Amino acid sequence: MAFVPFWLPHPCVTVYQASRATAALRGEDDSQLLGKGIALLIGVGIGVGIGVLIAPASGETQDDIANKVSEFSDKVRERAENRRTPP
């Protein structure tokens, strides 16, 4: 078996790429472009949906959000302390 440097692609990969290129030039490419496009649209839709759910309400500032987070953490801390102390 001949030594093949690690930076050269495997011969099977090269043959596969050449056959795909030939098919694309002949117009026989089945790159599943429609499936990739649909997957992209689904991903964008999910991203927009999550953004809408997470985004702050209209007119809400960072200070308002920080105050709400602080109040929530205080409540959690109080409940944790109440559970630690026996009745």
C-alpha positions in Angstrom: 0.0 0.0 0.0 1.4 3.4 -1.0 1.9 6.2 1.5 -0.8 8.9 1.1 -0.1 12.2 2.9 -2.7 13.1 5.5 -3.5 16.4 3.8 -4.7 14.7 0.6 -8.3 13.6 0.5 -9.1 9.9 0.3 -9.5 8.7 -3.3 -13.1 7.6 -2.7 -14.0 11.1 -1.6 -12.4 12.6 -4.7 -14.3 10.2 -7.0 -17.5 11.0 -5.2 -16.9 14.8 -5.6 -16.0 14.4 -9.2 -19.2 12.4 -10.0 -21.3 15.0 -8.2 -19.6 17.8 -10.2 -20.2 15.9 -13.4 -23.9 15.4 -12.5 -24.3 19.0 -11.7 -22.8 20.1 -15.0 -25.2 17.8 -16.8 -28.2 19.1 -14.9 -28.7 15.8 -13.1 -27.8 17.2 -9.7 -30.2 16.0 -6.9 -28.8 18.4 -4.2 -32.2 18.4 -2.4 -32.2 22.1 -2.6 -36.0 22.2 -1.8 -35.4 20.2 1.4 -32.6 22.5 2.5 -34.7 25.5 1.8 -37.6 24.2 3.8 -35.2 23.3 6.7 -33.9 26.9 6.6 -37.4 28.3 6.7 -38.4 26.1 9.6 -35.3 27.2 11.5 -36.0 30.9 10.9 -39.6 30.4 12.0 -38.5 28.7 15.2 -36.0 31.5 15.8 -38.6 34.2 15.3 -41.1 32.4 17.6 -38.6 32.1 20.4 -37.6 35.7 19.9 -41.2 36.8 20.2 -41.7 34.7 23.4 -38.5 36.0 25.1 -38.6 39.6 24.0 -39.7 42.2 26.6 -43.1 43.8 26.5 -43.5 47.1 24.6 -42.2 50.0 26.6 -40.4 47.9 29.1 -36.9 49.1 29.9 -33.8 47.2 31.1 -34.3 48.7 34.6 -37.8 47.3 34.8 -36.6 43.9 33.8 -33.7 44.1 36.3 -36.2 45.0 39.0 -38.4 42.1 38.2 -35.5 39.7 38.2 -34.3 41.1 41.6 -37.8 40.7 43.1 -38.0 37.2 41.8 -34.6 36.2 43.2 -35.6 37.8 46.6 -38.8 35.6 46.7 -36.8 32.5 45.8 -34.2 33.3 48.5 -37.0 33.9 51.1 -38.7 30.6 50.3 -35.4 28.7 50.4 -34.7 30.2 53.9 -38.2 29.3 55.1 -37.6 25.7 54.0 -34.3 25.5 55.9 -35.6 26.7 59.2 -37.6 24.0 61.1 -41.1 25.1 62.3 
